[in-house]
Amino acid sequence: MSGIIGVIPSRWGSKRFPGKSLFPILGKPLLQWVVERARQARALDRLLVATDDERICAAAKKFGAEVVMTSPDHPSGTDRIAEAVRGLAADVVINIQGDEPLIEPTLIDELGRALAGDQRWDMATAAAPIRTAYEMEAPSVVKVVRATDGAALYFSRATIPFVRDAGAPAGLHWRHIGIYAYRRTFLERLVQEPPCALELTERLEQLRALWLGCRMKVLETNDVGLGVDVPEDVGRAEQALRQAGLA
C-alpha cells in the first residue's frame, strides 16, 4: 500500500451556516474553491470529496470532483474521511477542511511528505505564530505547545504556555491550524476509540490522538487560512480571494 489521498469532508447540516458548502463565493460554490486549491497540491495521488448529502454530491460532480457518499451518522469529519478511504490504497490520508477557500497547496504537500518521508510520525498538522493579544486570549483560537523536535505536547483553548514572569523567551506561542495528515493505520485506530476526558473538556478532537500516545508533527507556517464559519465570513472571503489574485 502506498500513496497520499486528500479528503475534503463536506456536509449540509452546519449549525452556524447550513448549506455553506454550496454557498456561492464570487460565483462559485465554496466547496469548488477548496477543491480547486487542493488540486494544485503536488503530493496528492488522489483527491476526494466525502459527503452524506445528494445535493453536495451532484454539485461536486458537476465541477469535476471525485465524490464518495458516506454515512449521515458520523460525529466528526475524521470519522467521515475514515469511511471514505476504506478499501482504498493509501499510506497517508489528509483531512482538508471544506470551508477554507484559500487553503495553501504547498502546506498540503508539506503535511503529506512529513508522514510519507518519516515513519516516526503518526500524524502531522500545522501552526502559525500568534501575533496579537486577541489571538492569545480568544478561546476560539486553539494554542499548541511543541517539543524540540516539533512534536505536539498539548492543545488548548487557554493561553499556553502560561507566562509567569516578565522576560520569558519570545516565540513560544503558536495557534493551531486545523488541517491534519494521518498515517492510515493510526487513523483507523483513532476512529475506533471513544472521546477521552481531555477532548470532552476542551472540545478538541486532536486531544484524543495525544491521549492515545500519538506522535504528531507540528509544521510551522505563516498561513493562518480563512475559514467560512458563518454567513458574515463570506464578504471577508471574497475580499481575500480578490487580494490574492484568485478572482
C-alpha positions as CSV (number, residue, x, y, z in Angstrom):
1,M,0.0,0.0,0.0
2,S,1.3,3.4,-0.9
3,G,0.2,6.9,-1.8
4,I,-1.3,10.0,-0.3
5,I,-5.1,10.7,-0.5
6,G,-6.6,14.1,0.3
7,V,-10.2,14.1,1.5
8,I,-12.5,17.1,1.9
9,P,-15.4,16.2,4.3
10,S,-18.5,18.2,3.4
11,R,-21.9,18.1,5.0
12,W,-25.0,20.2,4.6
13,G,-26.1,20.5,8.3
14,S,-23.6,23.1,9.7
15,K,-25.3,24.5,12.8
16,R,-24.0,28.0,12.2
17,F,-24.2,28.0,8.4
18,P,-26.4,25.3,6.9
19,G,-25.6,24.6,3.2
20,K,-22.4,26.6,3.3
21,S,-20.5,24.0,1.1
22,L,-22.6,25.2,-1.9
23,F,-23.0,28.8,-0.9
24,P,-21.7,31.0,-3.8
25,I,-18.4,32.8,-3.3
26,L,-17.7,35.1,-6.2
27,G,-20.0,33.0,-8.4
28,K,-18.6,29.5,-7.4
29,P,-19.7,27.2,-4.6
30,L,-17.4,27.4,-1.5
31,L,-16.5,23.7,-1.9
32,Q,-15.4,24.3,-5.5
33,W,-12.8,26.9,-4.3
34,V,-11.4,24.3,-1.9
35,V,-11.3,21.6,-4.5
36,E,-9.5,23.8,-7.0
37,R,-6.9,24.9,-4.5
38,A,-6.3,21.3,-3.2
39,R,-5.9,20.1,-6.8
40,Q,-2.8,22.3,-7.0
41,A,-1.0,20.2,-4.3
42,R,1.6,18.0,-6.0
43,A,1.9,15.4,-3.3
44,L,-1.7,14.1,-3.6
45,D,-2.2,10.9,-5.6
46,R,-6.0,11.3,-5.3
47,L,-8.5,13.9,-4.1
48,L,-11.9,13.0,-2.8
49,V,-15.0,14.9,-1.5
50,A,-16.7,12.9,1.3
51,T,-20.3,13.8,1.9
52,D,-23.7,12.4,3.1
53,D,-25.8,14.8,1.0
54,E,-27.0,14.2,-2.5
55,R,-27.1,18.0,-3.3
56,I,-23.4,18.3,-2.4
57,C,-22.6,15.1,-4.4
58,A,-24.4,16.4,-7.5
59,A,-22.8,19.8,-7.4
60,A,-19.3,18.4,-6.7
61,K,-19.5,16.0,-9.7
62,K,-20.7,18.9,-11.8
63,F,-17.4,20.7,-11.3
64,G,-15.4,17.5,-11.8
65,A,-14.7,16.4,-8.2
66,E,-14.5,12.7,-7.3
67,V,-17.2,12.1,-4.6
68,V,-17.6,9.3,-2.0
69,M,-21.0,9.1,-0.3
70,T,-20.7,8.3,3.4
71,S,-23.0,7.7,6.4
72,P,-25.0,10.6,7.8
73,D,-24.3,9.4,11.3
74,H,-20.6,10.4,11.7
75,P,-19.9,12.5,14.7
76,S,-16.9,14.2,13.1
77,G,-15.1,14.9,9.8
78,T,-12.4,12.4,10.9
79,D,-14.9,9.6,11.0
80,R,-16.2,10.6,7.6
81,I,-12.8,10.5,6.0
82,A,-12.0,7.2,7.6
83,E,-15.1,5.7,5.9
84,A,-14.3,7.5,2.6
85,V,-10.9,5.8,2.3
86,R,-11.9,2.4,3.4
87,G,-10.7,-0.1,0.9
88,L,-8.5,2.4,-1.0
89,A,-4.8,2.0,-1.2
90,A,-3.1,4.8,0.8
91,D,-0.4,5.1,3.5
92,V,-1.3,8.8,4.3
93,V,-4.7,10.5,4.4
94,I,-5.0,14.3,4.6
95,N,-8.1,15.9,6.1
96,I,-8.6,19.1,4.1
97,Q,-11.2,21.5,5.7
98,G,-14.1,22.1,3.3
99,D,-14.6,25.7,4.4
100,E,-11.1,27.0,3.6
101,P,-11.2,28.6,0.1
102,L,-7.6,29.9,0.5
103,I,-6.1,26.6,1.6
104,E,-2.4,26.7,0.7
105,P,-1.5,23.8,-1.7
106,T,2.1,23.8,-0.5
107,L,1.0,23.2,3.1
108,I,-0.9,20.1,1.9
109,D,2.3,18.9,0.2
110,E,4.4,19.5,3.3
111,L,2.0,17.6,5.6
112,G,1.8,14.7,3.2
113,R,5.6,14.5,2.8
114,A,6.2,14.8,6.5
115,L,4.5,11.5,7.1
116,A,5.5,9.8,3.9
117,G,9.1,10.6,4.5
118,D,9.4,9.8,8.2
119,Q,7.9,6.7,9.8
120,R,8.3,8.1,13.3
121,W,5.1,10.2,13.0
122,D,1.5,9.1,13.3
123,M,0.0,12.4,12.3
124,A,1.0,15.9,11.1
125,T,-0.6,19.2,11.5
126,A,0.4,22.9,11.4
127,A,0.7,26.0,13.5
128,A,1.3,29.7,12.9
129,P,2.9,32.3,15.2
130,I,0.5,34.2,17.5
131,R,0.9,37.9,16.8
132,T,-1.9,39.6,18.7
133,A,-3.3,39.8,22.2
134,Y,-6.7,38.8,20.8
135,E,-5.3,35.5,19.4
136,M,-3.5,34.9,22.7
137,E,-6.7,35.2,24.7
138,A,-9.6,34.1,22.4
139,P,-10.9,30.5,23.2
140,S,-11.8,30.2,19.5
141,V,-8.0,30.3,18.7
142,V,-6.5,27.0,19.7
143,K,-3.0,27.1,21.0
144,V,-0.4,24.3,20.7
145,V,2.9,23.7,22.6
146,R,5.6,21.7,20.9
147,A,8.7,19.7,21.8
148,T,12.1,20.5,20.4
149,D,11.6,18.1,17.5
150,G,8.2,19.7,16.6
151,A,6.1,17.0,18.3
152,A,2.8,18.3,19.7
153,L,2.8,18.3,23.5
154,Y,-0.7,19.7,24.1
155,F,-3.5,21.8,22.5
156,S,-5.7,24.1,24.5
157,R,-8.2,26.9,24.2
158,A,-6.4,28.5,27.1
159,T,-3.3,30.6,26.7
160,I,-0.4,28.1,26.8
161,P,2.4,28.3,27.8
162,F,1.4,30.5,30.7
163,V,3.9,33.3,31.2
164,R,4.6,33.6,35.0
165,D,7.4,36.1,35.0
166,A,8.5,39.0,32.8
167,G,11.3,38.4,30.3
168,A,10.1,35.0,29.1
169,P,11.5,33.9,25.8
170,A,9.7,35.1,22.7
171,G,8.2,32.9,20.0
172,L,6.6,30.3,22.4
173,H,3.0,30.9,21.5
174,W,1.5,29.3,18.4
175,R,-2.0,28.9,17.0
176,H,-3.1,25.6,15.7
177,I,-4.2,25.4,12.0
178,G,-6.9,22.8,11.6
179,I,-5.5,20.6,8.8
180,Y,-4.4,17.0,9.5
181,A,-2.4,14.3,7.9
182,Y,-2.9,10.8,9.3
183,R,-0.9,7.6,8.8
184,R,-3.6,5.2,7.7
185,T,-3.1,2.7,10.5
186,F,-3.4,5.4,13.2
187,L,-6.5,6.9,11.6
188,E,-8.2,3.6,11.8
189,R,-7.2,3.2,15.4
190,L,-8.3,6.8,16.2
191,V,-11.9,6.5,15.0
192,Q,-12.4,3.2,16.9
193,E,-11.7,5.0,20.2
194,P,-14.3,6.9,22.2
195,P,-13.7,10.6,23.0
196,C,-11.4,11.0,26.0
197,A,-11.8,13.2,29.1
198,L,-9.5,15.9,27.8
199,E,-11.3,16.0,24.4
200,L,-14.6,16.4,26.1
201,T,-13.4,19.1,28.4
202,E,-11.7,21.3,25.8
203,R,-13.9,20.2,22.9
204,L,-10.8,19.5,20.8
205,E,-10.7,16.2,18.9
206,Q,-6.9,16.2,18.4
207,L,-6.5,15.6,22.2
208,R,-7.9,12.1,21.7
209,A,-4.9,11.4,19.5
210,L,-2.4,12.7,22.1
211,W,-4.3,10.7,24.8
212,L,-3.6,7.6,22.7
213,G,0.1,8.4,22.6
214,C,0.1,9.8,19.0
215,R,3.4,11.2,17.7
216,M,2.1,14.3,16.0
217,K,4.4,16.5,14.0
218,V,3.5,20.3,14.0
219,L,4.8,22.1,11.0
220,E,5.4,25.8,11.1
221,T,3.5,28.1,8.6
222,N,2.6,31.7,8.3
223,D,-0.6,30.8,6.6
224,V,-3.5,31.1,9.1
225,G,-6.1,30.4,6.4
226,L,-9.6,31.8,6.2
227,G,-12.5,29.7,7.4
228,V,-16.0,30.4,6.3
229,D,-17.9,29.6,9.5
230,V,-20.9,31.9,9.4
231,P,-22.6,33.9,6.7
232,E,-20.8,37.1,7.8
233,D,-17.5,35.5,6.7
234,V,-18.5,35.4,3.0
235,G,-17.6,39.1,2.4
236,R,-14.1,38.6,4.0
237,A,-13.5,35.5,2.0
238,E,-14.4,37.3,-1.3
239,Q,-12.2,40.2,-0.4
240,A,-9.3,37.9,0.4
241,L,-9.7,35.9,-2.8
242,R,-9.6,39.1,-4.8
243,Q,-6.5,40.4,-2.9
244,A,-4.8,37.0,-3.6
245,G,-5.4,37.4,-7.3
246,L,-7.6,34.3,-7.4
247,A,-10.8,36.1,-8.6
